[in-house]
């Protein structure tokens, strides 16, 4: 089956480019503004989207993205609002891959099968559950596959060879490859993974590896692609531009647009 991710990666290969994928929290800083933000990311050249549901205990996220969740929750944004926003984003762009990054509690609170079914109806392509490792992922993977959604798992720099093979076999769409251990954040220098790590995932038959954590500059994107990654995800650096311009939406959207354009330009392979 030719998925939106397949189509994206095929086109990027023809264009000799990697993927740039921005992350934002749905509903931050408010529902209507969040929609305008996400549309700006698309219009500025994002190859795909990684979107988060606001959550009270985002253990994999650093302070910048934690504050984004708090802003959305303080604005009264509900999970039902997020589903509706996802539907509007899909209506806005029929082709861009939309990935969701969530926590297991949110999945189970709604009911695992129903959660994935409703996401599929909203036009979501993949789901990464940040606190569910591959060894515990089979029930989630089955529910995702039954709904036609790609399950995505995280590969860490210290993952064993056995784990990397399991992650490659279990993941669809792409693999979220961490540049380092710890939580999200743009305040540290990028630690590019060894090319051998990406090669192991490729040889195990995994989908393309996308590097995340600490991606905040165009040179980070170039480094990721030179190491063999198929692209890069940037979250905290994107969300920081929202936080820096909460009182001026025009400036916020310009800052986001400029950032995405610069990061996307860095995906061009030499």
C-alpha positions in Angstrom: 0.0 0.0 0.0 1.4 3.4 -1.0 1.0 5.6 2.1 1.5 9.3 2.4 4.9 8.6 4.0 5.9 6.4 1.1 4.9 9.1 -1.3 6.8 11.8 0.6 10.0 9.8 0.8 9.8 8.8 -2.8 9.4 12.4 -3.9 12.2 13.6 -1.6 14.5 10.9 -3.1 13.8 12.2 -6.6 14.5 15.8 -5.4 17.7 14.7 -3.6 16.4 16.0 -0.3 15.7 14.9 3.3 12.6 15.6 5.2 12.0 18.4 7.7 9.2 17.7 10.2 8.2 20.4 12.7 6.4 19.4 16.0 3.9 21.5 17.8 1.3 20.8 20.5 -2.3 20.9 19.3 -4.2 23.7 20.9 -1.2 25.8 21.9 -1.6 28.6 22.8 -5.3 28.3 21.9 -7.4 26.3 19.5 -7.9 28.8 16.7 -4.4 30.1 16.9 -3.1 26.6 16.8 -4.8 26.0 13.6 -3.2 29.1 12.0 0.2 28.0 13.3 -0.1 24.5 11.8 -1.2 25.9 8.5 1.8 28.3 8.5 4.1 25.3 9.0 2.6 23.6 6.0 2.7 26.7 3.8 6.3 27.3 4.7 7.5 24.0 3.4 7.2 21.3 6.1 7.4 17.9 4.5 5.3 16.3 7.3 3.8 17.2 10.7 4.4 15.8 14.1 1.6 16.9 16.5 1.1 16.3 20.2 -2.0 16.1 22.3 -1.7 18.4 25.4 -1.0 16.2 28.4 -0.5 17.0 32.1 2.5 14.7 32.5 4.6 14.6 29.3 7.6 12.7 30.7 9.6 12.6 27.5 9.4 16.4 27.0 11.6 19.2 28.3 10.3 22.4 29.8 9.5 24.2 26.5 7.1 21.6 25.3 5.7 21.0 28.8 4.8 24.7 28.9 3.0 24.3 25.5 0.8 21.6 27.0 0.1 23.8 30.0 -0.9 26.7 27.7 -3.3 24.5 25.7 -4.8 22.9 28.8 -5.2 26.4 30.4 -7.0 27.5 27.3 -9.5 24.7 27.9 -8.5 22.6 24.9 -9.9 19.0 25.1 -9.0 15.8 23.4 -12.3 16.2 21.4 -11.1 19.6 20.3 -7.8 18.0 19.1 -9.6 15.4 17.0 -11.6 18.1 15.4 -8.5 20.2 14.7 -6.8 17.2 13.1 -9.8 16.9 10.8 -9.5 20.5 9.8 -5.8 20.2 9.1 -6.4 17.1 6.9 -9.1 19.0 5.0 -6.6 21.9 4.5 -4.0 19.5 3.0 -4.8 16.1 1.7 -1.3 14.9 1.1 1.0 15.9 4.0 1.8 13.0 6.4 0.4 13.7 9.9 2.1 12.0 12.8 0.8 12.1 16.3 3.0 11.9 19.4 1.0 10.9 22.5 1.3 9.2 25.9 -0.2 5.8 26.7 -2.7 7.2 29.3 -4.5 9.2 26.6 -4.8 6.1 24.4 -6.1 3.9 27.2 -8.5 6.5 28.5 -10.4 6.5 25.3 -10.0 2.8 24.6 -7.2 1.6 22.5 -9.1 0.5 19.4 -11.5 3.4 19.4 -8.6 5.9 19.7 -6.9 4.6 16.6 -10.1 4.3 14.7 -11.0 7.9 15.4 -7.5 9.1 14.5 -7.7 7.2 11.2 -11.1 8.9 10.5 -9.4 12.3 11.2 -6.7 11.6 8.6 -3.8 10.8 10.9 -1.0 8.6 9.3 1.1 7.5 12.3 1.2 7.4 16.0 4.2 7.3 18.3 3.4 6.6 22.0 6.4 8.2 23.8 6.1 6.0 27.0 5.5 2.6 25.3 8.7 0.9 24.3 8.7 -1.7 21.5 8.8 -4.6 24.0 5.4 -3.5 25.3 4.1 -2.3 22.0 2.3 -5.3 20.4 -1.3 -4.5 21.5 -0.8 -0.9 20.3 0.8 -2.0 17.1 -2.1 -4.3 16.4 -4.7 -1.6 17.1 -2.8 0.8 14.9 -2.5 -1.7 12.0 -6.2 -2.6 12.2 -7.1 1.0 11.8 -4.7 1.6 8.9 -2.3 3.7 11.0 1.5 3.3 11.0 3.0 2.5 14.5 6.2 4.4 15.1 8.7 3.4 17.7 11.8 5.2 19.2 15.3 4.0 18.7 17.9 5.4 21.2 21.7 5.6 20.7 22.2 3.0 23.5 19.6 0.5 22.1 21.0 -3.0 21.8 21.3 -4.7 18.5 18.4 -6.9 19.4 16.2 -3.9 20.3 17.1 -2.1 17.1 16.0 -5.1 15.1 12.7 -5.3 17.0 12.1 -1.6 16.5 12.8 -1.9 12.7 10.4 -4.8 12.4 7.7 -3.1 14.4 7.8 0.4 13.0 6.0 1.7 9.9 6.1 5.0 8.2 9.4 6.0 9.9 11.6 5.3 12.9 12.0 8.1 15.5 15.8 8.1 16.1 17.0 10.0 19.1 20.2 12.0 18.8 20.8 11.6 22.5 19.2 10.2 25.7 17.1 12.4 28.0 14.1 14.7 27.3 13.3 17.0 24.4 15.0 20.4 24.3 17.0 22.7 22.0 19.5 23.9 24.6 22.1 21.2 24.0 24.5 20.5 21.2 23.4 17.9 18.7 24.9 14.5 19.1 24.6 12.9 15.7 24.1 9.1 15.8 26.7 6.8 14.4 26.0 5.9 10.8 26.2 2.3 11.9 23.1 2.7 14.0 21.1 3.9 11.0 22.6 1.1 8.9 21.5 -1.5 11.4 17.9 -0.2 11.3 18.0 -0.1 7.5 19.5 -3.6 7.2 16.8 -5.0 9.5 14.2 -3.8 7.0 13.0 -0.7 8.9 11.4 2.3 7.4 13.4 5.5 7.1 15.0 6.9 10.2 14.2 10.5 11.2 16.5 12.2 13.8 14.9 14.1 16.7 15.9 15.7 20.0 18.1 18.8 19.9 17.4 19.8 16.3 17.4 23.6 16.4 19.6 24.9 13.6 20.0 24.3 9.9 23.4 22.8 10.5 21.8 20.2 12.7 19.6 19.1 9.8 22.6 18.8 7.5 24.5 16.8 10.1 21.5 14.4 10.5 21.3 13.8 6.8 25.0 13.4 6.4 24.9 10.7 9.0 22.4 8.8 6.9 19.1 9.9 8.4 16.2 10.5 6.1 15.4 13.7 7.8 15.0 15.6 11.0 12.2 16.5 13.5 12.4 19.8 15.4 10.1 20.4 18.3 11.4 22.6 21.1 12.9 25.2 18.7 9.6 25.5 16.9 7.5 25.7 20.1 10.0 28.3 21.5 9.1 30.6 18.7 5.4 30.4 19.7 6.3 31.2 23.3 8.5 34.1 22.3 5.7 35.8 20.4 2.6 35.0 22.4 1.5 38.7 22.3 2.1 39.2 18.6 0.6 36.6 16.3 1.9 38.3 13.1 5.5 38.1 14.5 4.9 34.6 15.6 3.8 33.3 12.3 6.6 35.1 10.5 9.2 33.6 12.9 7.7 30.1 12.4 7.6 30.5 8.7 11.2 31.8 8.5 12.4 28.9 10.7 10.7 26.2 8.7 12.0 27.7 5.4 15.6 27.8 6.7 15.4 24.3 8.1 13.9 22.8 5.0 16.5 24.4 2.8 19.2 22.5 4.8 17.7 19.2 3.8 19.1 19.5 0.3 21.7 16.8 -0.2 25.0 17.8 -1.8 
